[in-house]
Amino acid sequence: MKQLLDKVGIVLSQKGYKKKGKSFRKIKNGFYRLVDFQRGAYGDYYFINLCLHPVDFPRIEKKKFVYLSIQRNMSVS
């Protein structure tokens, strides 16, 4: 995972993203933009989670948070 984060981190850093752990974030045009990398539990595969959240949107308590999941299988050669 470290090699993946190092390679992707170079490009995202050039685009203005700040790294924290396995996530990269930035604020642009009134939105938080988040790119998060997650390793699969049962093998050598990864999930890339993308988030776009309005800066002035009220904070939502975890108990009331509704999670929208869009999944798509992608292969990279």
Secondary structure, 3 states (H helix, E strand, C coil): CHHHHHHHHHHHHHCCCEEECCEEEEEECCEEEEEEEEECCCCCCEEEEEEEEECCCCCCCHHHCCCCCCCCCCCCC
